[in-house]
Amino acid sequence: MGQNDLMGTAEDFADQFLRVTKQYLPHVARLCLISTFLEDGIRMWFQWSEQRDYIDTTWSCGYLLASSFVFLNLLGQLTGCVLVLSRNFVQYACFGLFGIIALQTIAYSILWDLKFLMRNLALGGGLLLLLAESRSEGKSMFAGVPTMRESSPKQY
């Protein structure tokens, strides 16, 4: 088998794979982009008391205010994830998740921790991709990934 035959076979396989998975790829891509928010929201549910106690100890704000913060954080993340995955109000969900990133950066004092700062920048980049995809007029085969074919400024 020559190199051209191998390339043709690989292209045929990729084409067939994309035809079969085309309807699932946007959902999988969105899930990948918001997976950190989903995991963090679920973890907050299971570590409620630890999160509340940490906020209360760090900020000396009291049980009620610390509980309210954890609840707002949990609700904001899980609601944003549900909206993004269901493709409803994606722009508002992205802005809400941007707010959660800013809130966590302040509340957990992670602005000066390089590891968490880089994590938050990566999360913001994923949200920007979702925002660009949701604002584009044309449907892209890959949700959240701007394509080179379309030259709309919204894609970038």
N, CA, C and O atoms as a DFTB+ gen file, in Angstrom:
624 C
 N C O
     1  1       0.845      -1.174       0.000
     2  2       0.000       0.000       0.000
     3  2       0.890       1.236       0.000
     4  3       1.797       1.345       0.825
     5  1       0.642       2.156      -0.904
     6  2       1.454       3.357      -1.028
     7  2       1.012       4.429      -0.041
     8  3       0.013       4.283       0.662
     9  1       1.787       5.512      -0.011
    10  2       1.498       6.602       0.905
    11  2       0.185       7.291       0.533
    12  3      -0.568       7.699       1.417
    13  1      -0.099       7.425      -0.771
    14  2      -1.354       8.046      -1.206
    15  2      -2.561       7.194      -0.810
    16  3      -3.605       7.721      -0.424
    17  1      -2.405       5.870      -0.910
    18  2      -3.502       4.991      -0.508
    19  2      -3.763       5.103       0.991
    20  3      -4.913       5.109       1.430
    21  1      -2.691       5.190       1.770
    22  2      -2.813       5.316       3.214
    23  2      -3.480       6.638       3.589
    24  3      -4.327       6.675       4.481
    25  1      -3.102       7.720       2.913
    26  2      -3.717       9.031       3.173
    27  2      -5.195       9.010       2.805
    28  3      -6.025       9.559       3.530
    29  1      -5.522       8.382       1.688
    30  2      -6.920       8.280       1.278
    31  2      -7.730       7.483       2.275
    32  3      -8.869       7.845       2.573
    33  1      -7.171       6.405       2.797
    34  2      -7.856       5.586       3.789
    35  2      -8.056       6.370       5.084
    36  3      -9.126       6.295       5.688
    37  1      -7.046       7.119       5.517
    38  2      -7.155       7.920       6.732
    39  2      -8.208       9.009       6.564
    40  3      -8.984       9.269       7.484
    41  1      -8.240       9.645       5.398
    42  2      -9.235      10.682       5.145
    43  2     -10.638      10.085       5.106
    44  3     -11.580      10.678       5.631
    45  1     -10.782       8.918       4.489
    46  2     -12.086       8.244       4.453
    47  2     -12.554       7.890       5.864
    48  3     -13.723       8.070       6.207
    49  1     -11.620       7.384       6.676
    50  2     -11.962       7.033       8.057
    51  2     -12.386       8.269       8.843
    52  3     -13.383       8.239       9.565
    53  1     -11.624       9.364       8.701
    54  2     -11.947      10.602       9.409
    55  2     -13.291      11.148       8.951
    56  3     -14.080      11.617       9.771
    57  1     -13.558      11.092       7.653
    58  2     -14.824      11.573       7.121
    59  2     -15.991      10.745       7.663
    60  3     -17.011      11.296       8.075
    61  1     -15.836       9.443       7.660
    62  2     -16.883       8.560       8.177
    63  2     -17.087       8.787       9.678
    64  3     -18.224       8.828      10.149
    65  1     -15.995       8.934      10.427
    66  2     -16.065       9.171      11.862
    67  2     -16.820      10.470      12.150
    68  3     -17.674      10.506      13.036
    69  1     -16.510      11.533      11.408
    70  2     -17.183      12.812      11.621
    71  2     -18.663      12.746      11.258
    72  3     -19.493      13.375      11.914
    73  1     -18.995      11.986      10.213
    74  2     -20.410      11.843       9.850
    75  2     -21.200      11.147      10.955
    76  3     -22.328      11.532      11.262
    77  1     -20.597      10.124      11.545
    78  2     -21.288       9.356      12.580
    79  2     -21.384      10.151      13.889
    80  3     -22.411      10.108      14.567
    81  1     -20.325      10.870      14.240
    82  2     -20.286      11.550      15.536
    83  2     -20.684      13.020      15.487
    84  3     -20.664      13.697      16.515
    85  1     -21.039      13.515      14.331
    86  2     -21.315      14.942      14.150
    87  2     -22.345      15.486      15.138
    88  3     -22.196      16.601      15.640
    89  1     -23.377      14.713      15.415
    90  2     -24.427      15.210      16.302
    91  2     -24.010      15.189      17.775
    92  3     -24.606      15.895      18.589
    93  1     -22.998      14.392      18.132
    94  2     -22.578      14.291      19.522
    95  2     -21.410      15.210      19.867
    96  3     -21.256      15.604      21.023
    97  1     -20.593      15.552      18.887
    98  2     -19.385      16.335      19.149
    99  2     -19.647      17.690      19.806
   100  3     -18.904      18.061      20.714
   101  1     -20.663      18.444      19.393
   102  2     -20.897      19.729      20.080
   103  2     -21.186      19.557      21.569
   104  3     -20.731      20.358      22.385
   105  1     -21.930      18.531      21.920
   106  2     -22.251      18.297      23.332
   107  2     -21.014      17.870      24.111
   108  3     -20.800      18.316      25.238
   109  1     -20.207      17.010      23.514
   110  2     -18.982      16.557      24.168
   111  2     -18.012      17.730      24.339
   112  3     -17.373      17.859      25.383
   113  1     -17.904      18.576      23.323
   114  2     -17.009      19.733      23.395
   115  2     -17.453      20.688      24.493
   116  3     -16.624      21.183      25.257
   117  1     -18.741      20.949      24.578
   118  2     -19.249      21.824      25.634
   119  2     -18.996      21.226      27.012
   120  3     -18.610      21.937      27.939
   121  1     -19.213      19.927      27.145
   122  2     -18.971      19.253      28.423
   123  2     -17.497      19.374      28.822
   124  3     -17.181      19.607      29.989
   125  1     -16.613      19.217      27.862
   126  2     -15.178      19.344      28.149
   127  2     -14.838      20.764      28.604
   128  3     -14.051      20.948      29.532
   129  1     -15.428      21.762      27.955
   130  2     -15.108      23.145      28.282
   131  2     -15.627      23.578      29.653
   132  3     -15.038      24.457      30.281
   133  1     -16.718      22.975      30.126
   134  2     -17.275      23.391      31.419
   135  2     -17.074      22.342      32.503
   136  3     -17.612      22.482      33.601
   137  1     -16.311      21.297      32.217
   138  2     -16.166      20.196      33.163
   139  2     -15.589      20.630      34.514
   140  3     -15.962      20.070      35.545
   141  1     -14.696      21.606      34.525
   142  2     -14.119      22.067      35.789
   143  2     -15.188      22.709      36.668
   144  3     -15.208      22.498      37.881
   145  1     -16.079      23.497      36.056
   146  2     -17.161      24.111      36.827
   147  2     -18.103      23.036      37.373
   148  3     -18.549      23.110      38.518
   149  1     -18.392      22.055      36.550
   150  2     -19.272      20.969      36.969
   151  2     -18.659      20.203      38.142
   152  3     -19.334      19.937      39.137
   153  1     -17.392      19.855      38.019
   154  2     -16.709      19.126      39.096
   155  2     -16.651      19.959      40.372
   156  3     -16.873      19.438      41.465
   157  1     -16.356      21.244      40.239
   158  2     -16.240      22.114      41.400
   159  2     -17.588      22.282      42.094
   160  3     -17.657      22.289      43.323
   161  1     -18.649      22.415      41.321
   162  2     -19.986      22.540      41.897
   163  2     -20.404      21.286      42.644
   164  3     -20.960      21.368      43.739
   165  1     -20.141      20.133      42.060
   166  2     -20.477      18.862      42.716
   167  2     -19.630      18.679      43.980
   168  3     -20.132      18.229      45.009
   169  1     -18.349      19.028      43.894
   170  2     -17.474      18.911      45.063
   171  2     -17.932      19.828      46.182
   172  3     -17.855      19.459      47.354
   173  1     -18.409      21.025      45.838
   174  2     -18.916      21.940      46.870
   175  2     -20.120      21.336      47.593
   176  3     -20.286      21.528      48.797
   177  1     -20.946      20.618      46.865
   178  2     -22.101      19.967      47.479
   179  2     -21.645      18.948      48.531
   180  3     -22.183      18.896      49.637
   181  1     -20.652      18.150      48.168
   182  2     -20.195      17.086      49.069
   183  2     -19.244      17.593      50.156
   184  3     -19.065      16.930      51.178
   185  1     -18.635      18.760      49.942
   186  2     -17.738      19.330      50.948
   187  2     -18.300      20.635      51.511
   188  3     -17.558      21.572      51.809
   189  1     -19.600      20.673      51.646
   190  2     -20.294      21.896      52.070
   191  2     -19.692      22.474      53.345
   192  3     -19.310      23.643      53.380
   193  1     -19.608      21.659      54.391
   194  2     -19.159      22.177      55.686
   195  2     -17.700      22.638      55.634
   196  3     -17.351      23.650      56.242
   197  1     -16.845      21.902      54.912
   198  2     -15.444      22.310      54.811
   199  2     -15.306      23.645      54.082
   200  3     -14.534      24.511      54.495
   201  1     -16.066      23.802      52.990
   202  2     -16.024      25.059      52.231
   203  2     -16.542      26.216      53.084
   204  3     -15.931      27.284      53.128
   205  1     -17.664      26.002      53.757
   206  2     -18.263      27.040      54.602
   207  2     -17.305      27.426      55.724
   208  3     -17.105      28.610      55.997
   209  1     -16.718      26.434      56.366
   210  2     -15.792      26.714      57.473
   211  2     -14.552      27.456      56.986
   212  3     -14.043      28.335      57.682
   213  1     -14.063      27.110      55.799
   214  2     -12.897      27.800      55.250
   215  2     -13.199      29.277      55.021
   216  3     -12.415      30.145      55.405
   217  1     -14.332      29.555      54.397
   218  2     -14.712      30.954      54.134
   219  2     -14.924      31.696      55.438
   220  3     -14.483      32.835      55.588
   221  1     -15.596      31.058      56.381
   222  2     -15.845      31.694      57.680
   223  2     -14.535      31.996      58.401
   224  3     -14.371      33.076      58.967
   225  1     -13.603      31.043      58.381
   226  2     -12.315      31.232      59.056
   227  2     -11.471      32.296      58.359
   228  3     -10.865      33.142      59.015
   229  1     -11.434      32.249      57.025
   230  2     -10.604      33.186      56.259
   231  2     -11.103      34.620      56.369
   232  3     -10.306      35.540      56.554
   233  1     -12.407      34.817      56.258
   234  2     -12.973      36.162      56.197
   235  2     -13.651      36.594      57.496
   236  3     -14.069      37.746      57.618
   237  1     -13.765      35.692      58.463
   238  2     -14.452      35.989      59.735
   239  2     -15.799      36.661      59.490
   240  3     -16.129      37.686      60.088
   241  1     -16.563      36.049      58.592
   242  2     -17.818      36.667      58.164
   243  2     -19.054      36.028      58.800
   244  3     -20.169      36.512      58.605
   245  1     -18.867      34.960      59.549
   246  2     -20.005      34.317      60.192
   247  2     -20.557      33.165      59.373
   248  3     -20.361      33.061      58.163
   249  1     -21.247      32.321      60.090
   250  2     -21.809      31.092      59.528
   251  2     -22.785      31.373      58.375
   252  3     -22.717      30.727      57.330
   253  1     -23.685      32.335      58.571
   254  2     -24.723      32.627      57.576
   255  2     -24.133      33.184      56.281
   256  3     -24.503      32.740      55.194
   257  1     -23.239      34.131      56.382
   258  2     -22.634      34.726      55.189
   259  2     -21.742      33.713      54.461
   260  3     -21.728      33.671      53.231
   261  1     -21.006      32.908      55.210
   262  2     -20.162      31.876      54.596
   263  2     -21.029      30.840      53.886
   264  3     -20.696      30.402      52.784
   265  1     -22.133      30.448      54.508
   266  2     -23.057      29.498      53.876
   267  2     -23.672      30.090      52.617
   268  3     -23.833      29.399      51.611
   269  1     -24.012      31.364      52.679
   270  2     -24.580      32.047      51.503
   271  2     -23.582      32.084      50.356
   272  3     -23.949      31.880      49.199
   273  1     -22.312      32.345      50.679
   274  2     -21.276      32.370      49.647
   275  2     -21.140      31.002      48.986
   276  3     -21.108      30.904      47.759
   277  1     -21.062      29.951      49.791
   278  2     -20.906      28.605      49.244
   279  2     -22.118      28.242      48.405
   280  3     -21.975      27.639      47.341
   281  1     -23.313      28.601      48.867
   282  2     -24.530      28.310      48.111
   283  2     -24.548      29.059      46.786
   284  3     -24.889      28.483      45.753
   285  1     -24.183      30.340      46.807
   286  2     -24.129      31.138      45.574
   287  2     -23.121      30.549      44.596
   288  3     -23.388      30.463      43.397
   289  1     -21.973      30.148      45.104
   290  2     -20.929      29.560      44.284
   291  2     -21.414      28.251      43.655
   292  3     -21.271      28.041      42.451
   293  1     -21.982      27.389      44.472
   294  2     -22.489      26.093      43.997
   295  2     -23.605      26.285      42.967
   296  3     -23.582      25.687      41.892
   297  1     -24.576      27.126      43.312
   298  2     -25.718      27.360      42.424
   299  2     -25.282      28.011      41.108
   300  3     -25.763      27.641      40.037
   301  1     -24.374      28.977      41.196
   302  2     -23.893      29.657      39.988
   303  2     -23.174      28.706      39.041
   304  3     -23.373      28.761      37.827
   305  1     -22.343      27.840      39.596
   306  2     -21.597      26.909      38.745
   307  2     -22.512      25.861      38.120
   308  3     -22.447      25.621      36.914
   309  1     -23.362      25.236      38.929
   310  2     -24.215      24.172      38.388
   311  2     -25.267      24.726      37.431
   312  3     -25.566      24.097      36.416
   313  1     -25.827      25.886      37.737
   314  2     -26.807      26.500      36.833
   315  2     -26.144      26.882      35.511
   316  3     -26.703      26.640      34.442
   317  1     -24.953      27.478      35.583
   318  2     -24.225      27.830      34.362
   319  2     -23.942      26.608      33.512
   320  3     -24.076      26.657      32.290
   321  1     -23.551      25.511      34.147
   322  2     -23.257      24.277      33.409
   323  2     -24.511      23.723      32.729
   324  3     -24.468      23.318      31.567
   325  1     -25.618      23.710      33.456
   326  2     -26.869      23.198      32.884
   327  2     -27.295      24.057      31.698
   328  3     -27.714      23.524      30.671
   329  1     -27.193      25.366      31.826
   330  2     -27.579      26.258      30.728
   331  2     -26.679      26.076      29.511
   332  3     -27.165      26.061      28.380
   333  1     -25.389      25.938      29.729
   334  2     -24.463      25.747      28.610
   335  2     -24.745      24.418      27.915
   336  3     -24.817      24.364      26.687
   337  1     -24.905      23.356      28.686
   338  2     -25.141      22.038      28.087
   339  2     -26.488      21.950      27.380
   340  3     -26.622      21.228      26.392
   341  1     -27.489      22.681      27.877
   342  2     -28.808      22.654      27.246
   343  2     -28.934      23.682      26.123
   344  3     -29.959      23.750      25.445
   345  1     -27.876      24.486      25.934
   346  2     -27.837      25.532      24.897
   347  2     -28.914      26.598      25.089
   348  3     -29.427      27.162      24.123
   349  1     -29.242      26.857      26.333
   350  2     -30.197      27.912      26.667
   351  2     -29.459      29.041      27.374
   352  3     -28.725      28.802      28.333
   353  1     -29.652      30.268      26.903
   354  2     -29.056      31.444      27.534
   355  2     -27.551      31.268      27.748
   356  3     -27.028      31.587      28.816
   357  1     -26.869      30.764      26.736
   358  2     -25.444      30.454      26.849
   359  2     -24.632      31.708      27.163
   360  3     -23.690      31.651      27.954
   361  1     -24.981      32.825      26.562
   362  2     -24.223      34.052      26.822
   363  2     -24.334      34.459      28.288
   364  3     -23.336      34.823      28.910
   365  1     -25.547      34.398      28.842
   366  2     -25.739      34.753      30.250
   367  2     -25.024      33.756      31.158
   368  3     -24.451      34.133      32.181
   369  1     -25.062      32.491      30.776
   370  2     -24.370      31.459      31.562
   371  2     -22.864      31.712      31.570
   372  3     -22.216      31.580      32.608
   373  1     -22.309      32.077      30.413
   374  2     -20.869      32.371      30.339
   375  2     -20.513      33.568      31.210
   376  3     -19.512      33.539      31.926
   377  1     -21.323      34.620      31.155
   378  2     -21.049      35.790      31.993
   379  2     -21.171      35.432      33.470
   380  3     -20.390      35.917      34.289
   381  1     -22.140      34.591      33.818
   382  2     -22.278      34.137      35.198
   383  2     -21.067      33.337      35.646
   384  3     -20.592      33.500      36.770
   385  1     -20.566      32.476      34.774
   386  2     -19.389      31.681      35.109
   387  2     -18.131      32.553      35.188
   388  3     -17.240      32.282      35.992
   389  1     -18.055      33.599      34.356
   390  2     -16.964      34.570      34.499
   391  2     -17.038      35.220      35.880
   392  3     -16.014      35.422      36.533
   393  1     -18.255      35.545      36.320
   394  2     -18.443      36.122      37.653
   395  2     -18.001      35.173      38.748
   396  3     -17.411      35.599      39.740
   397  1     -18.282      33.889      38.577
   398  2     -17.859      32.880      39.553
   399  2     -16.331      32.829      39.627
   400  3     -15.764      32.731      40.716
   401  1     -15.664      32.896      38.470
   402  2     -14.194      32.908      38.456
   403  2     -13.677      34.106      39.246
   404  3     -12.774      33.966      40.071
   405  1     -14.251      35.289      38.994
   406  2     -13.815      36.502      39.701
   407  2     -14.101      36.379      41.196
   408  3     -13.262      36.742      42.021
   409  1     -15.265      35.875      41.541
   410  2     -15.651      35.707      42.950
   411  2     -14.707      34.754      43.673
   412  3     -14.279      35.033      44.793
   413  1     -14.383      33.634      43.041
   414  2     -13.474      32.673      43.658
   415  2     -12.065      33.234      43.783
   416  3     -11.372      32.975      44.767
   417  1     -11.648      33.997      42.792
   418  2     -10.312      34.590      42.834
   419  2     -10.173      35.497      44.052
   420  3      -9.134      35.504      44.713
   421  1     -11.217      36.256      44.343
   422  2     -11.180      37.159      45.492
   423  2     -11.377      36.390      46.794
   424  3     -10.604      36.558      47.738
   425  1     -12.405      35.548      46.850
   426  2     -12.764      34.867      48.095
   427  2     -11.694      33.899      48.574
   428  3     -11.439      33.787      49.773
   429  1     -11.075      33.204      47.640
   430  2     -10.060      32.226      48.032
   431  2      -8.644      32.799      47.964
   432  3      -7.670      32.062      48.116
   433  1      -8.526      34.106      47.737
   434  2      -7.231      34.812      47.704
   435  2      -6.223      34.099      46.806
   436  3      -5.093      33.834      47.216
   437  1      -6.638      33.795      45.589
   438  2      -5.756      33.040      44.691
   439  2      -5.151      33.897      43.581
   440  3      -4.533      33.380      42.651
   441  1      -5.335      35.198      43.687
   442  2      -4.800      36.076      42.651
   443  2      -3.285      35.960      42.558
   444  3      -2.727      36.074      41.467
   445  1      -2.611      35.736      43.678
   446  2      -1.153      35.698      43.681
   447  2      -0.599      34.285      43.634
   448  3       0.618      34.100      43.654
   449  1      -1.469      33.285      43.571
   450  2      -1.028      31.892      43.444
   451  2      -0.988      31.561      41.953
   452  3      -2.029      31.443      41.307
   453  1       0.230      31.412      41.412
   454  2       0.414      31.250      39.973
   455  2      -0.352      30.052      39.409
   456  3      -0.934      30.139      38.327
   457  1      -0.352      28.937      40.139
   458  2      -1.035      27.729      39.667
   459  2      -2.534      27.985      39.476
   460  3      -3.103      27.641      38.440
   461  1      -3.161      28.588      40.477
   462  2      -4.594      28.850      40.381
   463  2      -4.904      29.985      39.415
   464  3      -5.956      29.987      38.776
   465  1      -4.007      30.935      39.306
   466  2      -4.209      32.017      38.342
   467  2      -4.210      31.469      36.916
   468  3      -5.045      31.857      36.099
   469  1      -3.280      30.573      36.621
   470  2      -3.223      29.947      35.293
   471  2      -4.469      29.090      35.050
   472  3      -5.002      29.074      33.941
   473  1      -4.929      28.387      36.071
   474  2      -6.154      27.589      35.959
   475  2      -7.338      28.494      35.623
   476  3      -8.152      28.167      34.759
   477  1      -7.429      29.632      36.309
   478  2      -8.529      30.555      36.052
   479  2      -8.441      31.180      34.664
   480  3      -9.467      31.415      34.025
   481  1      -7.234      31.449      34.196
   482  2      -7.087      31.967      32.831
   483  2      -7.524      30.921      31.803
   484  3      -8.143      31.261      30.795
   485  1      -7.203      29.654      32.057
   486  2      -7.638      28.578      31.160
   487  2      -9.158      28.448      31.175
   488  3      -9.778      28.245      30.131
   489  1      -9.755      28.566      32.355
   490  2     -11.223      28.525      32.446
   491  2     -11.842      29.688      31.675
   492  3     -12.833      29.514      30.966
   493  1     -11.258      30.862      31.816
   494  2     -11.745      32.029      31.079
   495  2     -11.621      31.835      29.576
   496  3     -12.504      32.242      28.822
   497  1     -10.528      31.214      29.135
   498  2     -10.349      30.928      27.707
   499  2     -11.425      29.976      27.192
   500  3     -11.960      30.175      26.102
   501  1     -11.739      28.955      27.963
   502  2     -12.814      28.030      27.578
   503  2     -14.152      28.743      27.484
   504  3     -14.936      28.488      26.570
   505  1     -14.411      29.636      28.432
   506  2     -15.668      30.399      28.389
   507  2     -15.702      31.341      27.188
   508  3     -16.754      31.537      26.580
   509  1     -14.553      31.922      26.848
   510  2     -14.501      32.781      25.650
   511  2     -14.816      31.987      24.387
   512  3     -15.499      32.485      23.493
   513  1     -14.319      30.750      24.312
   514  2     -14.638      29.885      23.169
   515  2     -16.138      29.597      23.106
   516  3     -16.740      29.654      22.034
   517  1     -16.736      29.289      24.254
   518  2     -18.182      29.051      24.283
   519  2     -18.956      30.298      23.883
   520  3     -19.936      30.221      23.142
   521  1     -18.511      31.437      24.376
   522  2     -19.170      32.697      24.054
   523  2     -19.067      33.009      22.567
   524  3     -20.044      33.430      21.948
   525  1     -17.884      32.804      21.994
   526  2     -17.703      33.049      20.560
   527  2     -18.578      32.112      19.736
   528  3     -19.170      32.525      18.739
   529  1     -18.659      30.853      20.151
   530  2     -19.479      29.884      19.419
   531  2     -20.955      30.234      19.514
   532  3     -21.691      30.108      18.535
   533  1     -21.391      30.673      20.686
   534  2     -22.811      30.970      20.866
   535  2     -23.216      32.236      20.124
   536  3     -24.383      32.395      19.764
   537  1     -22.277      33.127      19.895
   538  2     -22.582      34.384      19.210
   539  2     -22.448      34.300      17.704
   540  3     -22.869      35.212      16.993
   541  1     -21.870      33.228      17.212
   542  2     -21.666      33.119      15.764
   543  2     -22.991      32.843      15.070
   544  3     -23.853      32.136      15.591
   545  1     -23.130      33.412      13.891
   546  2     -24.362      33.213      13.134
   547  2     -24.471      31.799      12.584
   548  3     -25.529      31.175      12.660
   549  1     -23.387      31.304      12.038
   550  2     -23.398      29.979      11.431
   551  2     -23.089      28.911      12.454
   552  3     -22.406      29.163      13.447
   553  1     -23.597      27.718      12.207
   554  2     -23.318      26.593      13.091
   555  2     -21.972      25.996      12.717
   556  3     -21.701      25.724      11.548
   557  1     -21.147      25.801      13.710
   558  2     -19.850      25.168      13.518
   559  2     -19.980      23.689      13.830
   560  3     -20.809      23.293      14.649
   561  1     -19.166      22.873      13.182
   562  2     -19.209      21.440      13.447
   563  2     -18.698      21.146      14.860
   564  3     -19.167      20.215      15.514
   565  1     -17.737      21.946      15.324
   566  2     -17.167      21.740      16.652
   567  2     -17.568      22.896      17.541
   568  3     -17.121      24.024      17.334
   569  1     -18.415      22.627      18.539
   570  2     -18.869      23.677      19.436
   571  2     -17.695      24.255      20.197
   572  3     -16.863      23.528      20.740
   573  1     -17.644      25.587      20.227
   574  2     -16.619      26.243      21.005
   575  2     -15.284      26.380      20.314
   576  3     -14.356      26.956      20.883
   577  1     -15.158      25.866      19.099
   578  2     -13.887      25.954      18.393
   579  2     -14.104      26.774      17.119
   580  3     -14.726      26.286      16.175
   581  1     -13.600      28.014      17.077
   582  2     -13.755      28.817      15.866
   583  2     -13.078      28.146      14.678
   584  3     -12.013      27.545      14.821
   585  1     -13.701      28.249      13.503
   586  2     -13.151      27.624      12.315
   587  2     -12.461      28.675      11.461
   588  3     -12.750      29.866      11.578
   589  1     -11.553      28.236      10.606
   590  2     -10.808      29.142       9.748
   591  2     -11.649      29.605       8.555
   592  3     -11.390      30.666       7.988
   593  1     -12.664      28.805       8.173
   594  2     -13.474      29.151       7.004
   595  2     -14.245      30.439       7.212
   596  3     -14.339      31.265       6.304
   597  1     -14.791      30.614       8.392
   598  2     -15.648      31.747       8.647
   599  2     -14.785      32.917       9.102
   600  3     -13.911      32.770       9.956
   601  1     -15.048      34.082       8.515
   602  2     -14.213      35.233       8.841
   603  2     -14.960      36.240       9.716
   604  3     -14.542      37.392       9.830
   605  1     -16.055      35.814      10.328
   606  2     -16.804      36.711      11.208
   607  2     -15.955      37.073      12.420
   608  3     -15.331      36.201      13.025
   609  1     -15.927      38.358      12.779
   610  2     -15.144      38.754      13.961
   611  2     -15.622      38.057      15.225
   612  3     -14.846      37.876      16.164
   613  1     -16.882      37.667      15.261
   614  2     -17.405      36.994      16.454
   615  2     -16.731      35.671      16.681
   616  3     -16.670      35.200      17.817
   617  1     -16.218      35.050      15.630
   618  2     -15.561      33.763      15.774
   619  2     -14.270      33.890      16.576
   620  3     -13.842      32.921      17.203
   621  1     -13.647      35.054      16.570
   622  2     -12.357      35.201      17.221
   623  2     -12.518      35.678      18.632
   624  3     -11.527      35.860      19.339
